[in-house]
Amino acid sequence: MKRQLSTLTILTALAALVLYTFIPRTHTTQKPPHKTPPIKAICFDIGSVLLKRDIAKTLWYIGPKDVIAYMVLDMKNPLELENKALSIIDYMTEKEGVADPDDNPPTEKGHPISKSMGEWQTGKISNQQMLQKVEIAIHELRSKGLFESEREQRIALHLAQIIFDAHASTITRKENRQVTSLIPIIKAQHSASGEPRYKLLIFSNIDQESIPEVQQQFPELFSQFDDFIGSGNIGVMKPSKAFYKHALDKHHLKAHECVFLDDLEENVQSAQELGIHAIHLTKHNIDDVKKKLEQLGVLPAPA
C-alpha cells in the first residue's frame, strides 16, 4: 500500500511539472506604486494669511474720540463701515469700469474693483494718486447721502488712509500667528543632501510702496522667504493666471510642485485650474489647512 501511494505521488508530481512546463501562462507585470510628485515650493498670500488687521491699532489710528462718539452718540457699530467701504468700491467701479474686464477681475469681498484700484495694485499709479481718487469719491458720495454725518465721513477718510497709505496700512497690521507659526516647521525640513526641502514664496496682490514697508515692519517674518512676488512689481494681479505663470517660470517650477495658501476663493480656484495645490484659508479652518498640508507631506504628521 505504501509503495502504491509512493508511485501515485511521483506520478502526480511529474504531471504537475509537465503542466507547469508546457502549458502557456499569462505573465502579469506589477506596476510600481504611484508616487505623489514632490512639492518644491510653499507659497503664501499676505493679507488675512500671513498678516491680519490689528483692530485695536486700527481704531486708534481712526481716532478714539471719533470712534467713541460714533458708537455712543450716533449709536453705530464701527464694523458697519465695511458696507460703506464696499459702496465706495462699487461707486468707483461704476464710474471707471472694472479692472481687467477681459480677464478674471479681482474683487474685494466679491465686489469687482475699479480700474484705478487695479492700476494702483499693479504699480501704474502711486498710493497718493489712488488716495486722492478715493477721497474725491467719498466727498461725492456724501452729497448723495451715503454718509449720515461729518463724523462718519471723517472716519471713512481715515479708513481710506489705512488702506491706501502704505505706512498706515502696515502699522495697523499684525502677524497671523496661526499661519506664521508653521513657517519654522516647514523651513526645518531638509533633503538627503542637506538642502532646504522647500522654497518659500510670497504671492500677493500688494501695491509697490507697501512691499518695502511690510518687509521693514516685519523683518523676522519676511526674511524667511526666498522671494516676494507682488502684483505691484510684476504688473499683474491674482486671480489672473498670468500672475501664477510668472512665478512658476521665474523659479523653474511646475504647477503641481507648488502649494499655495490664500484667503480668497477666486484666487484659489484660478491657481487650482493651473494644477497648483491651492488651499483656501478662512478665519475658522486652520485645522483643516494643517491636515491638508500633512497629507501633502509639507507638515510632518502628528505622532
Buried (B, 14 or more C-beta within 10 A) or exposed (E): EEEEEEEEEEEEEEEEEEEEEEEEEEEEEEEEEEEEEEBBBBBBBBBBBBBBBBEEBBBEBBBEEBBEBBEEEEEBEBEEBEEBBBBBBBBBBEBBEBBBEEBBBBBBEEBBBBBBBBBBBBBBBBBEEBBBBBBEBBEBBBEEEBBEBEBBBBBBBBBBBBBBBBBBBBBBBBBBEBBBEBBEEBBEEEEEEEEEBBBBBBBBBBBBBBBEBBBEBBEEBBEEBEBBBBBBBBBBBBBBBBBBEBBBEEBEBEBBBBBBBBBBBBBBBBBBBBBBBBBBBEEEEBEEBBBBBEEBBBBEEEE
